[in-house]
Amino acid sequence: MKKSTQPQDPMTRKALKALREAVAEVVDEHRREGRPLAEWCDGKAVWVSPHEKGVVHESTDWKEAETAVRAYGKARKVFCDAQARLAASGLLSGNDNKVGVAGEFWAKIFYHQEGWKLTSIEPSNNAGFDFRCQRNESEIKVSVKAISDESTSGKQVPLRPNSDWDELLVILLTSELIPYRYGRASRQQFECAHKKSAIGSKPTVSRFWLGKKGWLKKYGTVDDWKTMLPSPPSSPSALS
């Protein structure tokens, strides 16, 4: 069904907002209680599990996840500053890296806002990609690499040869784990860069890839995170 291009009056916008919030609340309630949802599909009503593949991330889930990432980022900054000051004492030695978790979260928002529907999340990195998403008849497997400003080298682990991904998204994060720049390339663009010797067969992921002379700048897409909204669309669009 095509969306109307005519501007909506204030009352219509309020009504639609209330409807989206009501749907999200119902989905959340059914998810918590483990009860199926009734959904209209191919001209008939069907029962759908609130946890089943493709029915993921209600609006409250997105908000809770974003709040957690932002809160962790701020606390992490305070902790890392103290860790650096107390390095000689060894009182705060060790490592607990959640940069990858935050990076994948922002990547999911990125694709969600482009109209992609998250269909599965890999439990480990053995598959060579982090999650699958679908839009219309297209499905892609996305590999996410996040580099925070905490990293003095600006590098990540090498891309494994023959990794099973369709699209690569490299995200640069502040020390508080907030995204500010990204680089993106399809498998075809990656292979093209490799054939042109712009990268090796097992390249080490680096923030320099997003620089003026980086291969992502030449063969893929590099941009600021300016187009991202603070919160993703509410759940009805994710369930449609």
HELIX and SHEET records of a PDB file:
HELIX    1   1 PRO A   10  GLU A   33  1                                  24    
HELIX    2   2 SER A   59  ARG A   85  1                                  27    
HELIX    3   3 VAL A   99  GLN A  113  1                                  15    
HELIX    4   4 ASN A  125  ALA A  127  5                                   3    
HELIX    5   5 ARG A  187  LYS A  195  1                                   9    
HELIX    6   6 ARG A  207  LEU A  210  5                                   4    
HELIX    7   7 TRP A  215  TYR A  219  1                                   5    
HELIX    8   8 TRP A  225  THR A  227  5                                   3    
HELIX    9   9 SER A  235  LEU A  239  1                                   5    
SHEET    1   A 2 LEU A  37  CYS A  41  0                                        
SHEET    2   A 2 LYS A  44  VAL A  48 -1                                        
SHEET    1   B 6 LYS A 117  ILE A 121  0                                        
SHEET    2   B 6 PHE A 131  ARG A 135 -1                                        
SHEET    3   B 6 SER A 138  SER A 148 -1                                        
SHEET    4   B 6 GLU A 167  LEU A 173  1                                        
SHEET    5   B 6 PRO A 179  SER A 186 -1                                        
SHEET    6   B 6 THR A 221  ASP A 224 -1                                        
SHEET    1   C 2 LYS A 155  PRO A 158  0                                        
SHEET    2   C 2 THR A 204  SER A 206 -1                                        
END                                                                             
